[in-house]
């Protein structure tokens, strides 16, 4: 059994893709950047016999609980790993929805899509509506010597877009001026998420014996057996 989920939409400068009819590209929070295809496969004929699609939201974090259930459930997970389920896990088991498509109500109705204090954008989805603050076409880069606080100054609140992504997946009609109450409600939710975040720093502090370093300029685990880095994981940098 396996599940496949695309990471994000095609890039802005790629000549071999199209996100149409969806708006936007990779690294943007329009639907073309975040609404991606996914599917499950199983040799179990009972599962394969059921096919369909759903309009319910499935967040990438939901794959964790869904795949645990898909491969035997939390009891089997604990038996094989010795670990207990994480409390307050923001991951919804969507297996019944993905297999049957017959749930009476969608289990996930809201998604905190992103808060980016570098590009000064924030995006939240609730039911039919998607609210976007800031310039979604901004390509600002994170500077390694700066901290970016998650507070009201970290988002450009002057640029507001509200779309009904159920009826307008291509995000063609900005409804912000027609639904100010929805804008205010979702704005307040974003502020609550901001309060729970630590400042963003692009360059994390070095950890002793971690990678990358001067000898191994790429990411590797630092807990090799006996603390010895194998020869295949090292090479000399070219002058």
C-alpha positions as CSV (number, residue, x, y, z in Angstrom):
1,X,0.0,0.0,0.0
2,X,1.2,3.5,-0.7
3,X,0.1,7.1,-1.0
4,X,1.4,9.7,-3.3
5,X,1.1,13.5,-2.8
6,X,2.6,16.2,-4.9
7,X,4.6,18.7,-2.9
8,X,3.4,21.9,-4.6
9,X,2.4,23.4,-7.9
10,X,4.7,24.0,-10.8
11,X,7.3,26.8,-10.7
12,X,7.0,30.3,-12.1
13,X,9.8,29.9,-14.6
14,X,9.3,26.3,-15.6
15,X,8.5,25.8,-19.3
16,X,7.2,22.3,-18.9
17,X,4.3,22.7,-16.6
18,X,0.9,24.3,-16.3
19,X,-1.2,24.9,-13.2
20,X,-4.1,26.1,-15.2
21,X,-6.9,26.8,-14.6
22,X,-5.6,27.4,-11.1
23,X,-3.9,30.7,-10.3
24,X,-0.3,31.0,-9.1
25,X,2.8,28.9,-8.9
26,X,5.2,27.1,-6.5
27,X,6.1,29.3,-3.4
28,X,2.9,31.2,-3.8
29,X,-0.3,30.6,-1.7
30,X,-2.7,30.8,-4.6
31,X,-4.4,27.5,-5.5
32,X,-1.9,26.8,-8.3
33,X,0.8,26.7,-5.6
34,X,-0.9,24.7,-2.9
35,X,-3.7,22.6,-4.4
36,X,-2.0,19.4,-5.6
37,X,-3.0,16.0,-6.7
38,X,-2.8,13.0,-4.4
39,X,-3.8,9.3,-4.5
40,X,-3.7,6.1,-2.6
41,X,-2.8,2.7,-4.0
42,X,-3.3,-0.7,-2.4
43,X,-3.1,-4.3,-3.5
44,X,-6.2,-4.8,-1.3
45,X,-9.0,-5.4,-3.9
46,X,-11.6,-4.1,-1.5
47,X,-9.9,-0.7,-1.5
48,X,-9.1,-0.7,-5.2
49,X,-12.7,-1.4,-6.0
50,X,-13.7,2.0,-4.7
51,X,-12.8,5.1,-6.8
52,X,-13.9,8.7,-6.7
53,X,-13.0,12.2,-5.7
54,X,-13.8,14.5,-2.9
55,X,-14.3,18.3,-2.4
56,X,-13.3,18.1,1.2
57,X,-10.0,19.6,2.4
58,X,-7.1,17.2,3.1
59,X,-4.0,18.9,4.5
60,X,-0.6,17.3,4.0
61,X,-0.4,16.8,7.8
62,X,-3.4,14.5,7.6
63,X,-1.3,11.9,5.7
64,X,0.4,10.9,9.0
65,X,-2.8,9.8,10.8
66,X,-4.3,8.5,7.5
67,X,-1.3,6.3,6.6
68,X,-1.1,5.0,10.2
69,X,-4.7,3.9,9.9
70,X,-4.1,2.6,6.3
71,X,-1.3,0.3,7.6
72,X,-3.0,-1.1,10.7
73,X,-4.0,1.7,13.0
74,X,-2.4,3.2,16.1
75,X,-2.3,-0.2,18.0
76,X,-0.2,-1.7,15.2
77,X,2.0,1.5,15.2
78,X,2.7,1.3,18.9
79,X,3.4,-2.5,18.7
80,X,5.9,-2.0,15.9
81,X,7.6,1.2,17.1
82,X,7.1,1.1,20.8
83,X,5.8,4.7,20.6
84,X,2.4,6.0,21.7
85,X,0.4,8.4,19.6
86,X,1.3,12.1,19.9
87,X,-1.2,14.0,22.0
88,X,-2.9,17.1,20.4
89,X,-1.7,16.0,17.0
90,X,-2.9,18.3,14.2
91,X,-3.4,15.4,11.8
92,X,-6.8,14.0,10.9
93,X,-7.4,10.4,9.8
94,X,-9.0,10.9,6.3
95,X,-8.9,7.2,5.2
96,X,-12.7,6.7,5.2
97,X,-13.1,9.9,3.1
98,X,-10.4,8.9,0.7
99,X,-11.6,5.4,0.2
100,X,-15.4,5.9,0.2
101,X,-15.9,9.6,-0.3
102,X,-19.2,9.1,1.6
103,X,-18.7,11.1,4.9
104,X,-21.7,13.2,5.7
105,X,-19.5,16.1,6.7
106,X,-15.9,17.1,5.9
107,X,-13.6,16.5,8.9
108,X,-11.2,19.4,8.1
109,X,-12.9,22.7,7.4
110,X,-10.1,25.1,8.2
111,X,-6.4,25.3,7.2
112,X,-3.8,27.7,8.5
113,X,-2.0,27.8,5.1
114,X,1.0,30.0,5.9
115,X,2.3,33.0,7.7
116,X,5.5,34.4,6.1
117,X,7.1,37.4,7.9
118,X,9.8,37.6,5.2
119,X,7.3,38.2,2.3
120,X,4.9,39.7,4.8
121,X,2.0,37.4,3.7
122,X,-0.6,35.3,5.6
123,X,-3.2,33.0,4.2
124,X,-6.1,31.2,6.0
125,X,-8.9,28.9,4.7
126,X,-12.2,28.4,6.3
127,X,-15.0,26.4,4.6
128,X,-15.6,28.0,1.2
129,X,-13.5,31.1,1.9
130,X,-9.8,31.7,1.5
131,X,-8.3,34.9,2.8
132,X,-4.9,36.2,1.6
133,X,-3.0,39.2,3.1
134,X,0.1,40.8,1.5
135,X,1.7,40.7,-2.0
136,X,1.5,37.1,-3.0
137,X,3.9,37.8,-5.9
138,X,6.7,39.1,-3.6
139,X,9.9,37.2,-3.9
140,X,11.7,38.5,-0.9
141,X,14.5,36.3,0.4
142,X,15.3,35.5,4.1
143,X,18.4,37.2,5.3
144,X,20.5,35.0,7.6
145,X,21.4,37.8,10.0
146,X,17.9,38.9,10.8
147,X,15.1,37.7,13.0
148,X,11.5,38.0,11.6
149,X,8.9,38.4,14.4
150,X,5.5,36.9,14.0
151,X,3.5,40.0,15.0
152,X,1.2,42.5,13.3
153,X,4.2,44.2,11.6
154,X,5.1,40.9,10.0
155,X,2.3,41.0,7.4
156,X,1.2,43.6,4.9
157,X,-2.5,43.9,6.0
158,X,-3.2,46.6,3.4
159,X,-3.4,44.0,0.5
160,X,-6.5,41.9,1.0
161,X,-7.9,39.1,-1.2
162,X,-10.9,36.9,-0.3
163,X,-12.0,34.1,-2.7
164,X,-14.7,31.5,-2.6
165,X,-12.5,28.6,-3.7
166,X,-15.4,26.2,-3.8
167,X,-17.1,28.1,-6.6
168,X,-14.1,30.0,-7.9
169,X,-11.1,27.7,-7.7
170,X,-9.2,29.9,-10.2
171,X,-9.4,32.8,-7.7
172,X,-10.7,35.3,-10.3
173,X,-13.1,37.4,-8.2
174,X,-11.9,39.1,-5.0
175,X,-14.8,39.2,-2.6
176,X,-13.1,41.1,0.3
177,X,-15.3,44.2,0.0
178,X,-18.5,42.2,-0.1
179,X,-17.7,40.1,3.0
180,X,-15.9,42.3,5.5
181,X,-17.2,40.2,8.4
182,X,-15.5,37.1,7.0
183,X,-12.3,39.1,6.5
184,X,-12.4,40.3,10.1
185,X,-13.1,36.8,11.4
186,X,-10.3,35.1,9.6
187,X,-7.9,38.0,10.4
188,X,-8.5,37.4,14.1
189,X,-7.8,33.7,13.7
190,X,-4.5,34.5,12.0
191,X,-3.5,36.8,14.9
192,X,-4.1,33.9,17.3
193,X,-1.7,31.7,15.3
194,X,0.8,34.5,15.3
195,X,0.8,34.7,19.1
196,X,1.8,31.1,19.3
197,X,4.9,31.4,17.1
198,X,8.6,32.1,17.9
199,X,10.5,34.6,15.7
200,X,11.8,33.2,12.4
201,X,15.6,33.2,11.9
202,X,16.7,31.9,8.6
203,X,20.1,30.5,9.7
204,X,19.6,28.1,12.7
205,X,22.4,27.9,15.3
206,X,25.0,25.3,14.6
207,X,24.7,22.0,16.5
208,X,27.8,20.2,17.5
209,X,28.7,17.4,15.1
210,X,25.8,18.2,12.8
211,X,25.7,18.6,9.1
212,X,26.3,20.5,6.8
213,X,29.8,21.5,8.0
214,X,33.1,22.4,6.4
215,X,33.8,18.8,5.3
216,X,30.2,17.7,4.5
217,X,28.3,20.6,2.9
218,X,25.0,18.8,2.8
219,X,22.4,17.6,5.3
220,X,22.9,14.2,7.0
221,X,21.9,12.7,10.3
222,X,24.5,13.3,13.1
223,X,23.7,10.2,15.1
224,X,25.8,7.7,13.2
225,X,26.7,4.6,15.2
226,X,29.6,5.2,17.7
227,X,29.6,8.8,16.5
228,X,31.8,8.0,13.6
229,X,31.0,9.5,10.2
230,X,31.3,6.8,7.5
231,X,33.7,7.4,4.6
232,X,30.9,7.6,2.0
233,X,29.5,10.6,3.8
234,X,32.6,12.8,3.6
235,X,34.6,14.3,0.8
236,X,37.1,17.1,0.5
237,X,35.9,20.4,-0.7
238,X,37.5,21.6,-4.0
239,X,39.8,24.6,-3.8
